Amino acid sequence: MATPSVARLGHVGLHVEDLGKEKAFYRDIIGLTVTDEDPEMGMVFMSARPEEEHHELLLCRGRNVGAEARGVQQVSFRCDSLEDVLGFYRRFKEQGVRFDVILSHGNAIGVYVYDPEGNRCETYWNTGLKAKQPYGQVLDLEKPAAELMKEVEESVRIYGKTGYLDRERLARLNITAAPKK
C-alpha cells in the first residue's frame, strides 16, 4: 500500500468574537466569497476559489478568552484520494494520535485529530458531491471504501440541500455545537 500524502493546505478555521465584522473583512476587504453559512450556529464558509474549493476559511463564532483561549479552530490538509485519508487514519491509529471525530461533510470526508499541543488538525478528501454546510455525519473508517461512499452518497441524496448534523452520535463523542438535524 502506498504511503498517504497531503496534496496541499485545504482550509483554516478561526474562532472569532464578532462574526459579522470578520465576515465583512474577509468578504469586502480580502475578497473571499461566502459559499455557505449558518447564522444560528455562527459559522461562515468562505473561498477565493469556490468552483474548486468549497471553503478555504471557516469563521466560527465563539472565541474563548483566558488561559484556554484558542484562535485557531482547525488546520485542514487536503488529500487527493480517499485512500490517502484512510492511510492517514491507519497511521494516526498506529502512532497513538488522539482522535477528535471522523466525519462526512457530504462534500468531503475528514479525519480530525489533535497535534501534541492540542491543536485540531484535519486530513480530508473532497468527494465531488455538493452538500450545504454545516454537514456532519459520523463515519466508521473501518468499513470498506465502497461501503463508505455508498453511505455518504445516500446521506447527501437525502440531506445535501439542507445540511445535516448527526446530533446523537456527535453528542456521544462529546462534540458540542450540533443544534440542528
Number of C-alpha atoms within 10 A of each C-alpha: 5 7 9 19 17 18 14 11 13 20 20 18 22 20 21 22 16 14 19 14 11 17 22 14 13 18 16 11 9 11 13 21 19 20 19 18 18 14 12 9 15 17 23 24 23 25 22 19 13 14 9 10 16 25 23 19 22 23 25 25 20 17 17 13 10 6 6 8 10 16 16 18 18 20 18 23 21 22 22 16 17 20 17 21 25 22 17 20 22 15 14 15 12 9 8 9 14 15 17 16 19 21 22 27 28 29 22 21 27 28 24 21 21 15 12 9 6 9 13 19 22 23 25 28 24 21 18 10 14 17 22 20 23 20 23 24 22 20 18 11 17 10 10 10 13 9 11 17 17 11 15 22 19 12 18 24 14 11 17 20 12 13 21 24 20 16 19 13 14 18 12 9 12 10 13 10 11 17 10 12 13
